[in-house]
């Protein structure tokens, strides 16, 4: 049975108020933006509100990451201090999941991003996020892996240790209780 991909009016209002509260808490990041413009865009895209709700439900704590004036798009990203709790213990993709002979995790990062309706952060986006705080100080997050690395069986992930952002590699089939993924959504 597929999940309902829309929220009730109360659910929509709840996620909008939560996002507004987070926006206002970090308003200095976006001095040129007004919340009303963001709210109008969100209300015009109820399917995106459902996605943001899923990001929240899986522990992502979505918040505004940026605005692109050329495309008139707002980018929301997972701002949870550690990798979202509801998105951990996953290998990288379906191919990696199917290659495991035993002790398979219940899912993989790329399939779950598609199920939620978000995209996984790439290395540049992850570094941009880390400019706004210290994230993944005890966990790590899978990142969008370049094809040439994935074709060799690997995948990349990042974390923040010793005051620096580190990007590492691992076998795509690996999974750890402290590794999840962060996503973003354009509205």
Secondary structure, 3 states (H helix, E strand, C coil): CCCCCCCCHHHHHHHHHHHHHHHHHCHHHHCCCCHHHHHHHHHCCHHHHHHHHHHHHCCCCEEEEEEECCCCEEEEEECCCCCCHHHCCCECCHHHHHHCCCCCCCCEHHHHHHHHCCEECCHHHHHHHHCCCCCCCCCEEEECCCHHHHCCCEEEEEEEECCEEEEEEEECCCCCCCEEECEEEEC
